Amino acid sequence: MKPMSLIVTTLTRVFAWFMILFGSIVIMNGHNTPGGGFQGGAVVATFTCFLLAAYGGKKFYTWVHASIYSFLETLGLLAFFFLACFGFPNSFTYNFIAVPAVVSQGGLLMGEVWGGWLPSCGTISLMNVAVGFEVVGALSLAVIEMYEGTHIDESHFGGECGHDR
């Protein structure tokens, strides 16, 4: 896969980082707004698609290794599993961090303990982060595997190939 034009690479360089920021906001505010771990993770994983499409495979692989995404996926799965297991005295995925909510000066519901920094949603926000990590890892790995599947015969044909041989 050859890099795209200067316009596409410049736009990717400018706007792709906003996708990471926006996806992170969707993940972190999933307990209050529409969205959550899956939706935000899909937005962040689109960053991988942009890099691969704009710069091509050779440059992409100098920046990113698939093991990073595999680690994110494993981290997300394990974090979700352990957060779910910590609620076992009551039930699986019991919200063990939830504290009684008080209304702060800004009108946000915040926990009474720990200086008011913990949202009243408790483990829900932590589970959103875990799901976000898992989705970023899994979708990015899927994109990378699809890219590698279209370039299986590169060595045989003497260069990059794909659907347009």
C-alpha positions in Angstrom: 0.0 0.0 0.0 1.6 3.2 -1.1 1.2 6.5 0.8 -1.6 8.8 -0.3 -1.2 12.3 -1.6 0.2 15.2 0.4 -3.3 16.5 1.1 -4.4 13.3 2.7 -1.3 12.8 4.8 -1.5 16.5 6.0 -5.1 16.2 6.9 -4.4 12.9 8.7 -1.5 14.6 10.6 -3.8 17.4 11.7 -7.1 15.6 12.4 -6.2 12.1 13.4 -5.0 13.2 16.8 -8.4 14.7 17.5 -9.9 11.3 17.0 -7.9 10.0 19.9 -8.9 12.9 22.1 -12.6 12.7 21.1 -12.6 8.9 21.6 -11.1 9.3 25.0 -13.7 11.8 26.0 -16.5 9.4 24.8 -14.9 6.6 26.8 -14.5 8.7 30.0 -17.9 10.2 29.9 -19.8 7.1 28.8 -21.6 6.9 32.1 -23.2 10.4 31.7 -23.6 10.7 27.9 -24.5 8.5 25.0 -21.4 6.4 24.2 -19.0 4.6 26.3 -16.2 2.1 26.0 -17.2 0.5 22.8 -18.1 3.6 20.9 -15.1 5.6 22.1 -12.8 2.6 21.4 -14.1 2.4 17.9 -13.4 6.1 17.4 -9.8 5.7 18.7 -9.3 2.6 16.6 -10.1 4.6 13.5 -6.8 6.4 14.1 -5.1 3.2 13.1 -7.1 3.1 9.9 -6.2 6.7 9.1 -2.4 6.1 9.6 -2.4 2.9 7.6 -4.4 4.5 4.7 -2.5 7.8 4.6 1.0 6.6 5.1 1.1 3.1 3.8 2.2 -0.1 5.4 6.0 0.4 5.4 5.9 3.6 7.3 3.0 2.5 9.5 5.0 -0.5 10.7 8.0 1.7 11.6 5.7 3.6 14.0 3.4 0.9 15.4 3.8 -2.7 16.3 0.8 -5.1 16.5 2.0 -6.2 20.0 0.9 -2.8 21.4 -2.6 -3.5 20.3 -2.5 -7.0 21.6 -1.3 -5.7 24.9 -4.2 -3.1 25.0 -6.7 -5.8 24.2 -5.4 -8.1 26.9 -5.2 -5.3 29.5 -8.8 -4.3 28.8 -10.1 -7.8 29.1 -8.2 -8.5 32.3 -9.2 -5.2 33.8 -12.9 -5.7 33.1 -12.8 -9.3 34.4 -11.1 -8.3 37.6 -13.4 -5.3 38.2 -16.3 -7.6 37.7 -14.9 -10.2 40.1 -14.3 -7.7 42.8 -18.1 -7.4 43.2 -18.5 -11.1 44.0 -19.6 -10.9 47.6 -22.8 -9.5 46.2 -22.9 -10.3 42.6 -20.8 -10.4 39.4 -20.1 -6.8 38.2 -21.5 -5.4 41.5 -20.8 -1.6 41.7 -18.5 -1.9 44.7 -17.1 1.6 44.5 -20.4 3.5 44.3 -20.8 6.0 47.1 -23.8 8.1 48.0 -23.9 11.1 45.7 -23.9 14.7 46.7 -24.5 17.7 44.4 -21.4 19.7 44.0 -21.3 23.4 43.2 -21.3 22.8 39.5 -24.4 20.5 39.7 -22.5 17.3 39.1 -23.1 14.3 41.2 -19.9 13.4 43.0 -19.0 11.0 45.7 -18.9 12.1 49.3 -15.7 10.4 50.1 -12.2 10.8 48.7 -12.5 14.6 48.4 -15.3 14.5 45.9 -13.2 13.4 42.9 -14.9 10.0 42.4 -18.0 10.1 40.2 -21.0 8.5 41.8 -21.1 5.9 39.0 -18.3 3.9 40.7 -17.0 1.0 38.7 -19.0 1.9 35.7 -16.5 4.5 34.5 -13.6 2.1 35.2 -15.3 -0.7 33.2 -15.9 1.8 30.3 -12.1 2.4 30.3 -11.4 -1.3 30.3 -13.9 -1.9 27.4 -12.3 1.1 25.6 -8.9 -0.5 25.8 -10.2 -3.8 24.6 -12.0 -2.4 21.6 -9.1 -0.2 20.5 -6.9 -3.2 20.6 -9.3 -5.6 18.9 -10.4 -3.3 16.1 -6.9 -2.1 15.4 -5.7 -5.7 15.2 -8.5 -6.6 12.9 -7.6 -3.7 10.6 -3.9 -4.7 10.7 -4.8 -8.4 9.9 -7.0 -7.4 7.0 -4.1 -5.2 5.7 -1.7 -8.1 6.0 -4.1 -10.5 4.4 -4.3 -8.3 1.3 -0.5 -8.2 1.1 0.3 -11.9 1.5 1.9 -12.4 -1.9 4.2 -9.3 -1.9 7.4 -11.2 -2.0 6.2 -13.4 -4.9 5.0 -10.4 -7.0 8.1 -8.2 -6.2 6.3 -5.3 -4.6 3.1 -4.3 -2.9 0.0 -5.8 -4.2 -3.6 -6.0 -3.2 -6.9 -5.9 -4.9 -5.5 -4.0 -7.9 -2.9 -6.4 -9.2 
